[in-house]
């Protein structure tokens, strides 16, 4: 999985350590919602059943494959 240095740093924070690569890959493969931002970055959301059905937001760079951020989005509603 390709990732930015920003993501590698952020993922070491206590609230993000538990996020598994496979969860990120699954959201990338099968998002519940996809939004392209004005700057070209792509926001994806997907439900993670193994994480108490919380929604994981994954932010990709414009190339659609480099992970820039990933976190559980408490405000997301389907």
C-alpha positions as YAML, in Angstrom:
chain: A
units: angstrom
residues:
- id: 1
  name: UNK
  ca: [0.00, 0.00, 0.00]
- id: 2
  name: UNK
  ca: [1.45, 3.35, -1.00]
- id: 3
  name: UNK
  ca: [1.32, 6.06, 1.66]
- id: 4
  name: UNK
  ca: [2.51, 9.61, 2.27]
- id: 5
  name: UNK
  ca: [4.96, 10.49, 5.05]
- id: 6
  name: UNK
  ca: [2.14, 12.46, 6.66]
- id: 7
  name: UNK
  ca: [0.04, 9.29, 6.88]
- id: 8
  name: UNK
  ca: [2.94, 7.29, 8.28]
- id: 9
  name: UNK
  ca: [3.36, 9.89, 11.03]
- id: 10
  name: UNK
  ca: [-0.37, 10.24, 11.81]
- id: 11
  name: UNK
  ca: [-0.87, 6.49, 11.99]
- id: 12
  name: UNK
  ca: [1.48, 6.29, 14.97]
- id: 13
  name: UNK
  ca: [-0.91, 8.37, 17.10]
- id: 14
  name: UNK
  ca: [-2.84, 6.46, 19.81]
- id: 15
  name: UNK
  ca: [-6.27, 6.97, 18.22]
- id: 16
  name: UNK
  ca: [-5.10, 5.49, 14.90]
- id: 17
  name: UNK
  ca: [-2.75, 2.68, 15.89]
- id: 18
  name: UNK
  ca: [-5.54, 0.08, 15.77]
- id: 19
  name: UNK
  ca: [-6.47, 0.83, 12.14]
- id: 20
  name: UNK
  ca: [-5.42, -2.18, 10.12]
- id: 21
  name: UNK
  ca: [-4.03, -2.02, 6.58]
- id: 22
  name: UNK
  ca: [-6.63, -4.55, 5.44]
- id: 23
  name: UNK
  ca: [-9.44, -2.26, 6.58]
- id: 24
  name: UNK
  ca: [-7.93, 0.58, 4.55]
- id: 25
  name: UNK
  ca: [-7.58, -1.66, 1.50]
- id: 26
  name: UNK
  ca: [-11.18, -2.85, 1.83]
- id: 27
  name: UNK
  ca: [-12.49, 0.73, 1.96]
- id: 28
  name: UNK
  ca: [-10.37, 1.52, -1.12]
- id: 29
  name: UNK
  ca: [-11.83, -1.50, -2.97]
- id: 30
  name: UNK
  ca: [-15.43, -1.10, -1.86]
- id: 31
  name: UNK
  ca: [-16.30, 2.34, -0.43]
- id: 32
  name: UNK
  ca: [-19.78, 3.19, 0.83]
- id: 33
  name: UNK
  ca: [-19.26, 6.75, -0.41]
- id: 34
  name: UNK
  ca: [-16.67, 8.46, -2.60]
- id: 35
  name: UNK
  ca: [-16.14, 12.23, -2.90]
- id: 36
  name: UNK
  ca: [-13.49, 14.03, -4.95]
- id: 37
  name: UNK
  ca: [-12.35, 17.26, -3.31]
- id: 38
  name: UNK
  ca: [-11.61, 20.45, -5.24]
- id: 39
  name: UNK
  ca: [-7.87, 19.81, -4.78]
- id: 40
  name: UNK
  ca: [-8.21, 16.38, -6.44]
- id: 41
  name: UNK
  ca: [-7.86, 14.30, -3.29]
- id: 42
  name: UNK
  ca: [-10.38, 11.51, -2.91]
- id: 43
  name: UNK
  ca: [-12.34, 10.83, 0.28]
- id: 44
  name: UNK
  ca: [-13.69, 7.33, 0.80]
- id: 45
  name: UNK
  ca: [-15.84, 5.95, 3.62]
- id: 46
  name: UNK
  ca: [-16.54, 2.36, 4.53]
- id: 47
  name: UNK
  ca: [-18.04, 0.49, 7.47]
- id: 48
  name: UNK
  ca: [-15.60, -1.69, 9.41]
- id: 49
  name: UNK
  ca: [-17.55, -4.48, 11.10]
- id: 50
  name: UNK
  ca: [-14.51, -5.58, 13.14]
- id: 51
  name: UNK
  ca: [-14.33, -2.08, 14.65]
- id: 52
  name: UNK
  ca: [-17.82, -1.95, 16.14]
- id: 53
  name: UNK
  ca: [-19.34, -0.99, 12.76]
- id: 54
  name: UNK
  ca: [-17.61, 2.38, 12.77]
- id: 55
  name: UNK
  ca: [-16.95, 4.18, 9.50]
- id: 56
  name: UNK
  ca: [-13.37, 4.54, 8.35]
- id: 57
  name: UNK
  ca: [-12.54, 7.58, 6.22]
- id: 58
  name: UNK
  ca: [-9.61, 7.10, 3.86]
- id: 59
  name: UNK
  ca: [-8.15, 10.09, 2.03]
- id: 60
  name: UNK
  ca: [-6.20, 9.34, -1.14]
- id: 61
  name: UNK
  ca: [-4.02, 11.57, -3.24]
- id: 62
  name: UNK
  ca: [-5.10, 12.45, -6.77]
- id: 63
  name: UNK
  ca: [-3.55, 9.23, -8.13]
- id: 64
  name: UNK
  ca: [-6.28, 7.25, -6.36]
- id: 65
  name: UNK
  ca: [-3.85, 4.82, -4.74]
- id: 66
  name: UNK
  ca: [-1.63, 6.73, -2.28]
- id: 67
  name: UNK
  ca: [-3.10, 6.93, 1.24]
- id: 68
  name: UNK
  ca: [-2.77, 10.39, 2.79]
- id: 69
  name: UNK
  ca: [-4.95, 9.87, 5.86]
- id: 70
  name: UNK
  ca: [-7.22, 7.30, 7.52]
- id: 71
  name: UNK
  ca: [-9.34, 7.68, 10.62]
- id: 72
  name: UNK
  ca: [-12.68, 6.69, 12.09]
- id: 73
  name: UNK
  ca: [-15.19, 9.38, 11.16]
- id: 74
  name: UNK
  ca: [-17.62, 9.84, 14.05]
- id: 75
  name: UNK
  ca: [-19.79, 12.30, 12.11]
- id: 76
  name: UNK
  ca: [-20.33, 10.18, 8.97]
- id: 77
  name: UNK
  ca: [-23.93, 9.17, 8.26]
- id: 78
  name: UNK
  ca: [-24.95, 6.90, 5.42]
...
